[in-house]
């Protein structure tokens, strides 16, 4: 179905919007995306009106039955433009010289996002730039109190090469599992437990690196962080998200090195290796036909296929640690070796 997207750029550099448009064109996204751009050199009144114009366009699609999304980038610049207008009009300044109704400014904008009982919907995705990573700033706390949660990106994680640089401790959702399929809810609880133990023991590991229980939790957390580090513009299907996250919580994958996590899952999806011959044919059929398994995960609970997926991952993990992990740098290296050494290799479609 056609999903309209309206991107509102408020007070940004022209070079940045040119780069963004190039990305959208390269990914064939311009046929459903509209860009409303106001530069940093535009007058404050134009920057002030830009998000309302984008919201009005989104409402038009919503009332015609479409599921539209409006991205406001960013509302901190919108607040600055509104403050400039208010000071020129000699309105009484409040905290940080913002007018007293700056909260109402953003609440009346964001609360226009809605799901119609008979028709389409409008989703608002506001972006806020924090100063020095301070999430408790005036505008950021105002917007957080209006929205259903936030994804907080930090510079320190970006510098470590963790991208997207999401701070999992400060990123929250007030909707939570109510917006997830039951399979993802089941897996996310296990992942949350693993990451919580990692945060607890990561500091202790620096002092007592010989404790096997501590290092077990640290290694599991490191593999989880390595999996969440994605390539630019890379996306995972729902099926792959559930299976991979579930695999990272199993004891069978404890021997997988954090640096080999990505190759582990790339090869897991490649198809029929020798280890698959020892597994029940029904399990292999479900796993290789992603359309069937993804439909099962959406409609039914994960417990329905938990045993089959566990068997598959356990078998592949032993195969991976014995024959692949210490010999190959990436998936392409191993596939080349397999083609040269094993004539009976059958490579299925990637997930």
C-alpha positions as CSV (number, residue, x, y, z in Angstrom):
1,X,0.0,0.0,0.0
2,X,1.1,3.6,-0.7
3,X,2.4,5.2,2.5
4,X,3.0,9.0,2.1
5,X,5.9,10.5,3.9
6,X,6.4,14.2,4.5
7,X,9.8,15.3,5.6
8,X,10.0,18.8,7.2
9,X,13.4,20.3,7.5
10,X,13.6,23.4,9.8
11,X,16.5,25.7,9.8
12,X,19.1,23.2,8.4
13,X,22.0,23.6,6.0
14,X,21.2,23.4,2.3
15,X,24.0,20.9,1.8
16,X,22.3,18.6,4.3
17,X,19.0,18.6,2.5
18,X,20.8,18.0,-0.8
19,X,22.5,15.0,0.7
20,X,19.2,13.7,2.1
21,X,17.4,14.1,-1.2
22,X,20.2,12.2,-2.9
23,X,19.8,9.3,-0.4
24,X,16.0,9.2,-1.0
25,X,16.5,9.2,-4.8
26,X,19.1,6.4,-4.6
27,X,16.7,4.3,-2.5
28,X,13.7,5.0,-4.9
29,X,11.8,6.8,-2.1
30,X,11.0,10.1,-3.7
31,X,7.8,8.9,-5.4
32,X,6.1,8.8,-2.0
33,X,8.1,11.4,-0.1
34,X,7.5,15.2,0.0
35,X,10.2,17.5,1.3
36,X,9.4,20.9,3.0
37,X,12.7,22.7,3.4
38,X,13.5,25.9,5.3
39,X,17.2,26.8,5.5
40,X,19.1,28.4,8.4
41,X,19.2,31.7,6.4
42,X,15.4,31.8,6.0
43,X,13.4,34.3,8.2
44,X,12.0,33.0,11.5
45,X,8.3,33.2,10.3
46,X,9.0,30.8,7.4
47,X,10.7,28.3,9.8
48,X,7.8,28.7,12.2
49,X,5.2,27.8,9.6
50,X,7.1,24.9,8.0
51,X,6.0,22.1,10.4
52,X,2.3,23.2,10.3
53,X,2.4,23.1,6.5
54,X,3.8,19.6,6.6
55,X,1.2,18.5,9.1
56,X,-1.6,19.9,6.9
57,X,-0.3,17.9,4.0
58,X,-0.2,14.7,6.1
59,X,-3.8,15.4,7.3
60,X,-4.9,15.5,3.7
61,X,-3.6,12.0,3.0
62,X,-5.0,10.8,6.4
63,X,-8.5,12.0,5.5
64,X,-8.3,10.2,2.2
65,X,-7.6,6.9,3.9
66,X,-3.8,6.7,3.7
67,X,-1.4,6.0,6.5
68,X,0.9,9.0,6.4
69,X,4.0,9.9,8.4
70,X,5.4,13.4,9.1
71,X,9.0,13.8,10.2
72,X,9.8,17.1,11.9
73,X,13.6,17.8,11.8
74,X,14.0,19.4,14.2
75,X,11.6,21.0,16.7
76,X,14.4,22.6,18.7
77,X,15.0,24.9,15.8
78,X,11.3,25.4,15.5
79,X,11.2,26.6,19.1
80,X,14.2,28.9,18.5
81,X,12.3,30.5,15.5
82,X,9.2,30.9,17.7
83,X,11.3,32.5,20.4
84,X,12.7,35.0,17.9
85,X,9.2,36.0,16.8
86,X,7.9,36.3,20.4
87,X,10.8,38.5,21.4
88,X,10.3,40.7,18.3
89,X,6.6,41.0,19.3
90,X,7.8,42.0,22.9
91,X,6.0,39.1,24.5
92,X,7.1,38.3,28.1
93,X,10.0,35.8,28.0
94,X,10.0,32.7,30.3
95,X,12.5,30.0,30.9
96,X,15.6,30.3,28.6
97,X,13.8,33.4,27.0
98,X,11.2,31.1,25.4
99,X,7.6,32.4,25.5
100,X,5.4,30.8,28.1
101,X,3.2,28.9,25.5
102,X,6.1,27.1,23.9
103,X,4.7,23.8,25.3
104,X,1.4,24.5,23.7
105,X,3.1,25.3,20.4
106,X,4.4,21.7,20.1
107,X,1.5,20.0,21.8
108,X,-1.1,21.5,19.3
109,X,1.2,20.4,16.5
110,X,2.0,16.8,17.6
111,X,-1.5,16.0,18.8
112,X,-2.9,16.4,15.3
113,X,-1.4,13.0,14.6
114,X,-4.2,10.5,14.9
115,X,-5.7,7.2,13.9
116,X,-9.2,7.7,12.4
117,X,-11.8,5.1,13.3
118,X,-12.8,4.9,9.6
119,X,-10.0,5.9,7.4
120,X,-6.3,6.6,7.5
121,X,-3.8,7.7,10.1
122,X,-1.1,10.3,10.6
123,X,2.1,9.5,12.5
124,X,4.4,12.3,13.8
125,X,8.1,11.7,14.3
126,X,9.6,14.7,15.9
127,X,13.4,15.1,16.1
128,X,15.1,17.1,18.9
129,X,18.7,18.2,19.1
130,X,20.1,18.1,22.6
131,X,22.9,20.3,23.9
132,X,25.8,18.3,25.1
133,X,23.7,15.2,25.3
134,X,21.5,16.7,28.0
135,X,18.1,15.0,27.8
136,X,16.7,17.2,30.5
137,X,16.7,20.4,28.4
138,X,13.6,22.5,28.3
139,X,12.4,21.8,24.8
140,X,13.4,18.1,24.9
141,X,11.5,17.4,28.1
142,X,8.5,19.2,26.7
143,X,8.4,17.1,23.6
144,X,9.1,13.8,25.5
145,X,6.1,14.6,27.7
146,X,3.9,14.8,24.6
147,X,5.1,11.8,22.7
148,X,4.8,8.1,23.3
149,X,8.5,7.5,23.9
150,X,11.9,8.5,22.6
151,X,15.0,7.0,20.9
152,X,18.0,8.8,22.4
153,X,21.2,8.9,20.3
154,X,24.5,9.7,21.9
155,X,27.8,10.9,20.5
156,X,30.0,8.6,22.7
157,X,28.5,5.4,21.2
158,X,28.9,6.9,17.7
159,X,32.6,7.4,18.4
160,X,32.9,3.8,19.4
161,X,31.5,2.6,16.1
162,X,28.1,1.5,17.5
163,X,25.6,2.7,14.9
164,X,22.8,3.5,15.2
165,X,24.2,5.0,18.5
166,X,21.0,4.3,20.5
167,X,21.3,4.6,24.3
168,X,19.1,1.7,25.4
169,X,18.9,2.9,29.0
170,X,17.4,6.3,28.1
171,X,15.4,5.2,25.1
172,X,11.9,4.2,26.3
173,X,8.5,3.5,24.9
174,X,5.2,4.1,26.7
175,X,3.4,1.9,24.2
176,X,5.7,-1.0,24.7
177,X,4.6,-4.6,23.8
178,X,1.1,-3.4,22.9
179,X,2.4,-2.4,19.5
180,X,4.4,-5.6,18.9
181,X,3.6,-9.0,17.6
182,X,3.5,-11.7,20.3
183,X,6.7,-13.3,18.9
184,X,8.7,-10.1,19.3
185,X,7.3,-9.5,22.8
186,X,8.4,-13.0,23.8
187,X,11.9,-12.5,22.4
188,X,12.4,-8.9,23.6
189,X,11.8,-9.9,27.2
190,X,14.7,-12.4,26.9
191,X,16.9,-9.8,25.2
192,X,16.1,-7.2,27.9
193,X,17.2,-9.7,30.6
194,X,20.5,-10.4,28.8
195,X,21.3,-6.7,28.3
196,X,20.4,-5.8,31.9
197,X,22.9,-8.4,33.2
198,X,25.5,-7.1,30.8
199,X,25.1,-3.6,32.1
200,X,25.4,-4.9,35.7
201,X,28.5,-7.0,35.1
202,X,30.4,-5.0,32.4
203,X,32.0,-2.7,35.0
204,X,32.8,-5.6,37.4
205,X,34.5,-7.5,34.5
206,X,37.2,-4.9,34.4
207,X,38.1,-5.7,38.1
208,X,37.5,-9.5,38.1
209,X,38.0,-10.8,34.6
210,X,38.6,-14.4,35.7
211,X,35.1,-15.0,37.0
212,X,33.4,-17.3,34.4
213,X,29.8,-16.3,35.4
214,X,30.7,-12.6,35.0
215,X,32.4,-13.1,31.7
216,X,29.5,-15.2,30.4
217,X,27.1,-12.3,30.9
218,X,29.6,-9.8,29.4
219,X,30.2,-11.9,26.3
220,X,26.5,-12.3,25.8
221,X,26.0,-8.5,26.1
222,X,28.9,-7.9,23.7
223,X,27.4,-10.1,21.1
224,X,24.1,-8.3,21.5
225,X,25.7,-4.9,21.0
226,X,27.6,-6.3,17.9
227,X,24.4,-7.5,16.4
228,X,22.7,-4.1,17.0
229,X,25.6,-2.4,15.2
230,X,24.2,-2.2,11.6
231,X,25.5,-1.0,8.3
232,X,24.3,2.2,6.8
233,X,20.7,2.0,5.5
234,X,20.6,-1.8,6.3
235,X,17.2,-3.2,7.5
236,X,16.2,-6.6,8.8
237,X,12.9,-8.4,8.1
238,X,10.7,-9.2,11.1
239,X,11.5,-12.9,10.7
240,X,15.3,-12.2,10.9
241,X,14.9,-9.9,13.9
242,X,13.0,-12.5,15.9
243,X,15.3,-15.5,15.0
244,X,18.5,-13.6,15.5
245,X,17.6,-12.0,18.8
246,X,16.3,-15.3,20.1
247,X,19.6,-17.0,19.1
248,X,21.6,-14.4,21.0
249,X,19.9,-15.4,24.3
250,X,20.7,-19.1,23.9
251,X,23.6,-20.9,25.6
252,X,24.4,-22.5,22.3
253,X,25.7,-19.3,20.9
254,X,27.9,-18.5,23.9
255,X,31.0,-19.6,22.0
256,X,30.4,-17.2,19.0
257,X,32.9,-14.4,19.1
258,X,31.4,-10.9,19.1
259,X,33.4,-10.0,16.0
260,X,31.8,-13.0,14.2
261,X,28.2,-12.4,15.1
262,X,27.3,-10.9,11.7
263,X,28.9,-13.7,9.7
264,X,27.2,-16.2,12.0
265,X,23.7,-14.9,11.0
266,X,24.6,-14.4,7.3
267,X,25.7,-18.0,7.0
268,X,22.7,-19.3,9.1
269,X,20.5,-18.0,6.4
270,X,22.4,-19.3,3.4
271,X,20.8,-22.7,3.2
272,X,21.6,-26.4,3.3
273,X,25.0,-27.1,4.8
274,X,26.0,-30.5,6.1
275,X,24.6,-29.9,9.5
276,X,21.1,-29.6,8.1
277,X,21.1,-33.3,7.1
278,X,20.8,-34.3,10.7
279,X,17.8,-32.1,11.4
280,X,14.2,-33.0,10.9
281,X,13.1,-32.1,7.3
282,X,10.0,-30.2,8.5
283,X,12.2,-27.8,10.5
284,X,14.5,-27.2,7.6
285,X,11.6,-26.6,5.2
286,X,10.0,-24.0,7.6
287,X,13.3,-22.2,8.0
288,X,14.3,-22.0,4.4
289,X,10.8,-20.7,3.3
290,X,10.9,-17.3,5.0
291,X,7.3,-16.4,3.8
292,X,5.9,-19.4,5.7
293,X,7.8,-18.8,8.9
294,X,7.3,-15.0,8.9
295,X,3.5,-15.5,8.6
296,X,3.6,-18.0,11.5
297,X,5.5,-15.5,13.6
298,X,3.0,-12.7,12.9
299,X,-0.1,-14.8,13.5
300,X,0.9,-17.2,16.2
301,X,3.1,-17.1,19.3
302,X,6.8,-17.9,19.2
303,X,6.4,-20.9,21.4
304,X,4.8,-22.7,18.4
305,X,8.2,-23.0,16.7
306,X,10.6,-22.3,19.6
307,X,11.7,-26.0,19.7
308,X,12.4,-26.2,16.0
309,X,14.4,-22.9,15.9
310,X,16.4,-23.9,19.0
311,X,17.3,-27.2,17.3
312,X,18.4,-25.4,14.2
313,X,20.5,-22.8,16.0
314,X,22.1,-25.3,18.3
315,X,23.2,-27.5,15.4
316,X,24.5,-24.6,13.3
317,X,26.3,-23.1,16.3
318,X,28.4,-26.3,16.8
319,X,29.0,-26.4,13.0
320,X,30.0,-22.7,12.9
321,X,32.5,-23.0,15.9
322,X,34.2,-26.1,14.6
323,X,34.5,-25.3,10.9
324,X,34.1,-21.5,10.3
325,X,34.7,-19.2,13.2
326,X,38.6,-19.2,13.3
327,X,39.2,-19.6,9.5
328,X,37.2,-16.9,7.7
329,X,36.9,-13.2,8.0
330,X,33.5,-12.8,6.5
331,X,30.7,-14.8,4.9
332,X,32.0,-14.4,1.3
333,X,35.3,-16.1,2.3
334,X,33.5,-19.1,3.7
335,X,31.1,-19.4,0.7
336,X,34.1,-19.4,-1.7
337,X,35.8,-22.1,0.3
338,X,32.7,-24.2,0.4
339,X,32.2,-23.9,-3.3
340,X,35.8,-25.0,-4.0
341,X,35.9,-27.8,-1.4
342,X,32.3,-29.2,-1.4
343,X,30.6,-29.8,-4.7
344,X,27.3,-30.7,-3.1
345,X,26.8,-27.3,-1.5
346,X,23.4,-25.8,-2.2
347,X,22.9,-22.2,-1.4
348,X,19.4,-21.1,-0.8
349,X,18.0,-17.6,-1.1
350,X,19.2,-15.0,1.4
351,X,16.6,-13.8,4.0
